[in-house]
Amino acid sequence: SQQGEEDPQALSIQEGENATMNCSYKTSINNLQWYRQNSGRGLVHLILIRSNEREKHSGRLRVTLDTSKKSSSLLITASRAADTASYFCATENNNNDMRFGAGTRLTVKP
Amino acid sequence: DVKVTQSSRYLVKRTGEKVFLECVQDMDHENMFWYRQDPGLGLRLIYFSYDVKMKEKGDIPEGYSVSREKKERFSLILESASTNQTSMYLCASSFWPGQGANYGYTFGSGTRLTVV
């Protein structure tokens, strides 16, 4: 069963703008991860945030986690055309297996 | 570089055939996973394994089986392929949590299987 649900399903922005994607989930988690997938390829791990963390940064990525609302957001600052991809959130639960959402398709126009 | 290698990028099989999808990782990861990805449904977990000869059912194990005879190799088997198993199949591996769990999962490039 899907655990994470991303919002929006699709997002189109201009190069240089910020992109924000949201993820909601239903059950308790150990951590939440964000992945990126270029068309027709495998997923690439971007960032992991643990259930006791509230915010994490990696380069142009900023992830927040609100366990009381069971939600997370991924912010990509100063977006580039090369950021065009699908972005998935995934939640790892107490059984140590992971569930993915359906993804947000981000298009960054040059 | 951590590598997860899936044996085929594209595969076309006939209905009723037995299909083997192979996945090999070279980072001594304990955990390995098979997902299928379909438009609008995201990734769904088929089977996973935390150790050699261990296997656990995921959310959609029906019509599939797995084999993990060696730590580095995790095979997904479609016993009798059907058209509704046409999909993108993704293999992933990871360390056991607590042993480098900051790295997340490493995915292979995927196998696009078409059953005709």
Contacts between the chains, C-beta under 8 A, distances in Angstrom:
chain1	res1	chain2	res2	distance
A	1	B	59	5.5
A	2	B	41	7.5
A	2	B	42	5.7
A	2	B	44	7.5
A	30	B	97	7.1
A	31	B	101	7.4
A	33	B	104	5.0
A	33	B	105	7.4
A	35	B	104	7.6
A	35	B	105	7.8
A	35	B	107	7.7
A	40	B	88	8.0
A	40	B	110	7.3
A	40	B	112	7.5
A	41	B	109	5.6
A	41	B	110	6.6
A	42	B	4	7.5
A	42	B	90	5.8
A	42	B	107	3.8
A	42	B	108	5.2
A	42	B	109	4.6
A	42	B	110	5.1
A	43	B	43	7.7
A	43	B	90	6.8
A	43	B	92	7.5
A	43	B	105	7.5
A	43	B	107	4.3
A	44	B	107	7.1
A	45	B	103	6.9
A	45	B	104	3.6
A	45	B	105	6.1
A	45	B	106	6.8
A	45	B	107	7.9
A	48	B	101	7.5
A	48	B	102	5.9
A	48	B	103	7.9
A	48	B	104	5.1
A	88	B	42	6.7
A	88	B	43	7.1
A	90	B	43	7.8
A	90	B	105	7.7
A	92	B	97	7.7
A	96	B	31	7.7
A	96	B	50	7.7
A	96	B	97	5.3
A	97	B	33	7.7
A	97	B	45	6.4
A	97	B	48	6.0
A	97	B	56	7.7
A	97	B	58	7.1
A	98	B	33	7.5
A	98	B	45	7.3
A	98	B	105	6.7
A	99	B	45	6.9
A	99	B	59	7.9
A	100	B	35	7.4
A	100	B	42	4.8
A	100	B	43	3.9
A	100	B	44	7.8
A	101	B	42	5.3
A	102	B	40	5.9
A	102	B	41	6.3
A	102	B	42	3.8
A	103	B	42	5.9
